[in-house]
Amino acid sequence: EESDRTLRSVYEVMFRPENAVLAEYDDGFRIHKTTYGQAKARIEEASAALYARVGATHGYVGLEMENSVDWIVAFWAILRSGNKPWLVNTRHPRTLSERIRRDLGVSVVVCDRPGALDADYLPVSELTGGAPFTSEFENEFALATSATSLNEIVCFYTGRQVTAQLLNTRGVLRDSRRVAFHYRGALKQLAFLPFYHIFGLFAVYFWFTYFGRTLVFLRDYSPDTILSTCRRQEVTHIFAVPLLWHTVEKQLLKELDRRGERAKRRFWRGVRLGAAVQQIAPYWGARLARRLMKEVTDSLFGPSVQFCISGGSFLRPSALALFNGMGYPLHNGYGMSEVGITSVELGARPGERNRNAVGRPLDNVEYRLTGEGVLLVKGDAVCEEILVNGERRRTGEWFNTGDRARREPDGRYTLLGRVSDLVITDNGENVDPDRIEEALTLPEAVNFCVLGLGEGAGETLTLIVQTSPYLSGERLRALSERVSAANAALPSAMQLRRVLLTADAIAPPTAIKVGRAWLKRAIDEGAVRLTPLAEAVAAAPAEGTLPPALADKVRAIVADELGLAPEAVGDDADWVTALGMTSLQYYSVAAALCEQFGLSGLPEGQEHTLRATCRWIERNL
């Protein structure tokens, strides 16, 4: 608060606790640790080497890599050498990143491995051996928005806005004791969100390293790795986009379905009891809830998680109720690339958090609603300048977020969806597709999205469902019944008019949410091919029949391993007793099937027939 509010001051405070552990990383064999002092030494050396290579241009240098200690080293080394970091979003299409590179005048990109931009790539591993130098510490960096609008938008931040974000933690700590809870003396934040994303940069990286706490980096981003990392390294804080919470919720519900009705009733009784206990005693109640649900939580995040935040897009109420009931306190927050993190629901009790509000504005933030209910944001942390399609402009005193919101009587705010996502139906109604998605629970879907298709007024409310190409007729019919039941329960103005299936991805492989603008463009360009759900159900195999695409794929893998013609592998022929498969051959087949279908392993004791294996794979897709 008494500093000059520059990034140099942030750096000096952040790396003061030299012996504290900055980062942990599990390489699959052992856990590696890096202290703040070790990281600072690497930053000083890397900045000297970068200065020797490019000088102090006071212009932009790209930083293109995923979360790691090397990312942290490169970020501060660029600033320390008298240059400005541009945080390259590796999830962006190359064409968009190339436009940004040209507009920022970037000719050098620091990386962990060379990328595809038209620039000189400089591996961070080569930034060693620099001589002492004198240069002015730069005070600005740039990051791009998530580009779901398909526009080039780059936000410029200085030490003043970063300092304001850090000072906002006072109010968070004042209003929620839980956020500072440790587990066995440690506080560890999962570095799941990318640091080139506003949520990951401010709420994960800046907020936690400011207090000298530990970041836990992931080997990869598969659900199994995320869960096992949280358990093994005793992660205490998880901040993530809804995609993570929805994925874990979906996997858990599928597992409950496999266990049967009795197990499901017992589980949901435990969730309700856990929520009730926390309403009475929030803090020890969460610990008790995790113990009550130990059979489940031991296979999820484990007992160490103390505080979770979701942000970035719409979070289903069912996910909020599920995680809060199990004793994993899940809070909803709000922010944007242009304004930083501006609010988070800090209620101690599940009843407060499950309302799905995003809390009250943080200390130096003000909210205001327009007459149409659009949220405006003002505050010291709002970036003052942005680049929009090549034009640099001021953001103004009040920033129009484009999000519709409602102010509750107690001062909390609830988001109502993006203005640009509203669907104007043929009867003139403005319908929020997020509210429709909230009513849908589709375990048979890989992903789904509600949007308006058509031009101008009279858009058609449409549900796009991405499914596995190996889905059986039974599961297709179950999907159709779920959609019909949910649709019938909606008000008439919100009811879906079309339901379309696709086996194509409805979001980029690296996206953290479905962008409706991206999806519409993909449909227009033919990249997402659609089939009416009714047609797919009518053409589906009869009950008891194996999905042909799945059966053919499994049959081919088994036949190749055994050196047989595919037709020799019958639907019910036992691979061991009838076809002579050895145990080594079975494990080879299992590995090939897991790789082909993205599974973690076939169950022990699996009946070794094509029919049984296809049924098991289909249930786990």
Number of C-alpha atoms within 10 A of each C-alpha: 8 4 9 12 17 18 24 19 15 19 16 12 14 20 21 15 18 16 13 16 21 24 23 22 19 16 11 9 6 8 12 10 16 17 18 22 17 16 19 21 12 21 25 19 19 26 30 25 23 27 25 17 12 14 15 21 13 19 17 24 27 30 26 25 24 17 19 21 19 18 21 16 20 29 23 24 29 29 27 27 28 24 30 26 28 29 24 24 23 17 16 19 12 15 11 16 20 17 15 23 22 13 15 18 13 20 17 18 27 28 21 20 12 15 16 10 19 15 16 14 20 19 16 22 13 12 22 16 13 16 11 12 11 11 15 13 21 24 21 22 23 21 24 25 20 24 18 17 13 15 12 19 22 27 23 20 23 18 21 19 23 24 21 20 27 19 17 21 17 12 13 19 13 9 14 14 12 17 18 13 17 17 14 9 6 15 22 26 26 25 25 21 21 20 25 27 19 25 25 20 19 18 21 23 23 19 20 21 21 18 14 22 20 26 27 26 21 20 14 10 12 10 14 13 14 19 18 16 22 24 20 13 17 22 28 28 28 23 24 22 23 22 20 17 19 16 15 19 18 19 15 14 14 16 15 17 14 12 11 10 11 10 14 16 12 11 18 15 13 18 22 16 19 26 26 18 20 25 17 11 14 20 19 12 21 25 20 19 25 25 17 18 21 15 12 16 19 15 13 18 22 23 20 23 25 24 21 19 21 25 21 21 20 20 20 20 14 15 19 25 21 21 22 27 30 28 31 26 29 27 27 28 24 25 20 17 22 26 26 24 24 26 24 23 28 25 19 19 21 26 16 15 22 23 14 21 26 24 25 23 23 20 18 15 20 16 18 16 16 11 7 9 17 20 22 19 20 19 22 19 25 29 22 19 16 22 20 15 14 15 11 15 11 10 17 12 13 15 19 18 16 15 17 21 23 16 18 12 7 8 11 16 23 20 19 18 20 17 17 13 20 18 26 21 20 14 10 12 14 16 20 23 23 20 16 21 19 13 16 16 16 17 18 23 19 16 20 21 19 23 25 25 18 15 9 11 14 16 18 18 25 20 23 23 26 22 21 20 13 19 23 26 21 18 18 21 18 16 20 18 12 16 19 14 11 16 18 12 11 14 9 9 14 20 17 22 11 16 19 18 22 21 17 16 20 27 21 16 8 9 15 18 18 18 19 19 15 17 21 17 13 18 14 11 10 10 13 20 16 17 14 13 22 16 11 17 19 12 10 19 17 13 11 10 13 23 20 14 13 20 18 15 16 22 22 16 18 26 18 13 14 19 9 13 12 17 11 12 21 15 16 13 15 18 21 15 10 13 15 11 17 13 10 9 16 17 13 15 21 20 15 17 21 15 12 12 16 13 15 13 13 17 10 6 6 10 15 17 19 23 20 16 20 22 15 15 20 19 16 17 18
